[in-house]
Amino acid sequence: MPKPPERRFTRLDPRAAAEAAFRSPKTAPPLPAEKPAAAAPGAKEPVTLRIDRDILDFFQADGPGWQDRIVAALRKAAGK
């Protein structure tokens, strides 16, 4: 059985164009700007924190303000 002809890539070939688009750039991208050294006093930083359900239920039992109560408990534990 004869061998099928090899596929030749040209500039108009969509596959070759897609592969070229996803190749890594020749130069490194510019580095992101550094964060400020110190945040404003009292500024809150959004984070993701995994807490056991029973602990979360404990802090949420008293209603709104449960996040502030968690922060207060963490401050106390950190000695601040």
C-alpha positions in Angstrom: 0.0 0.0 0.0 1.5 3.4 -1.0 2.4 5.9 1.7 0.0 8.8 1.9 1.5 12.2 0.9 3.1 14.1 3.8 1.2 17.2 5.0 3.1 20.3 4.2 2.5 23.4 6.4 2.2 26.7 4.7 1.5 30.2 6.1 -2.1 29.7 5.2 -2.4 26.4 7.1 -4.8 27.0 10.1 -3.1 24.4 12.3 0.4 25.9 11.7 -1.0 29.4 12.5 -2.6 28.2 15.7 0.6 26.5 16.8 2.6 29.6 16.0 0.2 31.7 18.1 0.7 29.5 21.2 4.5 29.2 21.0 6.3 30.9 23.9 7.4 34.4 23.2 11.1 35.0 22.4 11.4 37.7 25.1 10.2 37.5 28.7 7.2 39.5 29.6 7.7 42.6 31.9 7.7 41.8 35.6 4.5 43.0 37.4 4.8 46.0 39.6 5.7 45.3 43.2 3.0 45.6 45.9 3.3 48.6 48.2 5.5 48.0 51.2 2.8 48.6 53.8 -0.9 48.6 53.4 -3.0 51.5 54.8 -3.9 51.1 58.5 -7.1 49.1 58.9 -7.1 47.9 55.3 -8.6 44.4 54.8 -7.0 41.9 52.5 -9.3 39.4 50.8 -8.2 35.8 51.3 -9.5 32.3 51.0 -9.4 30.3 54.2 -10.6 26.7 54.8 -12.2 26.4 58.3 -13.8 23.4 59.8 -17.6 23.5 59.7 -18.1 23.4 63.5 -15.7 26.4 64.0 -17.5 28.4 61.3 -20.9 27.5 62.9 -19.6 28.7 66.2 -18.6 32.2 64.9 -21.7 32.5 62.7 -24.1 31.6 65.6 -24.1 35.2 66.9 -25.2 36.6 63.5 -23.6 39.3 61.4 -20.0 40.3 62.3 -18.7 36.7 62.4 -15.7 37.6 60.2 -14.7 40.3 62.6 -15.0 37.9 65.4 -12.7 35.4 63.6 -10.2 38.2 63.0 -10.4 39.2 66.7 -9.7 35.5 67.7 -6.8 35.3 65.3 -5.3 38.5 66.7 -5.6 37.2 70.2 -4.0 33.9 69.2 -1.2 35.9 67.5 -0.6 38.0 70.6 -1.5 41.3 68.8 
